[in-house]
Amino acid sequence: MKEKMITVAILPLYKAELLKTRLEEENIECFLSDVNLIEGAPASGTRVSIAEHDLQSTLKIAESLFGTEKQENTQEDALPFEASVLVPTDFSEHSLTAARLAVDLASQLKARIIFLHSFMTPFTYAVHYSDHFLYDANFVKSLHAIEESTQQDFESFIASVKREAGASLWKQVNPEYLLKTGEADEDIVAYAKKHRPILIVMGTRGSGSHYGDLIGSVTAEVLTRVKVPVLAVPKDSSVKTLDQIHNVLYTTNFDPKDYLSIDRLLALLKPFDVKLCCAHVSFKDHNFWDEAKLEGLKELLKRKYADRNFECSYIEGEDFLVSVENFIRDNKIDILSLTTHKRNIISRLFNPGIARKMLFHTNTPLLIFHS
């Protein structure tokens, strides 16, 4: 009886060929076939298929090629950014909102856009490189059914994004598609470490959601683990396209690394005609020292960015989230930006960071930088 073939990934052609070459070096037979994510269009991805008995070895090789979260890279900050925007998706409405905005951003930043979807299979939890996995005759049928259903959902999602973006804009961003088995947060972090995109754009449920929501939880986990900027776009965000972005708020605690984040923020905003507001939220009444530091920041920004439209503000309030939300409403802020800081695992578990709290509290897109 002929052995069944299993799809391990759908990749851009050059990555599929790279994986095929590496597999053949290990005497693993590999077959490539075209995948059309847009009906009637040229092949937009390549299916990588191998025999069932080679699955464990193939997964190990694929992880080594395309990055794995378990790898430590002490020089990650020194790696250059690729001219790409990564858009993880779960095909939901909030993913569609994020993807539409990401296409606009990629076109203005002259970057290609990469759509990534990771889907779960029984192998995701059951297979370990050092173990053997036994399954019944129906297992492969179930696996193929999952693959086909996921590909259909991906095709439908991509078609919706392309339709909303328009053919001209779609061509500018030169889209690529990555469809693979795995856990979403691990794959996103691994890709970001390996390829360093300019930006990751993800959808969230926004205000009223909670930590149990899948995409919100994945986004929250990603923004605390990657070292590239993450733009989290809530489902109910009023910002759908770039021409709706006029005012951007950056909240500062006067940490020295805030200045680097402001530099990176202004670099991202360079193609756009927007106003930047740098604000500090104080929990004390009329803190003159904080006001003095804010004035110093204002003078520094004036000297360094004389051609930019910005202002500095001082916000007082006992509750950070409420104070920022009130400021966003009163000043018609379209994007909120802030910097996360390294915190140990105990404090992350019992005292979630401001960025994570804001992620589940606001319907304003949240742009996160990392110290």
Disulfide bonds with the S-S distance in Angstrom:
none
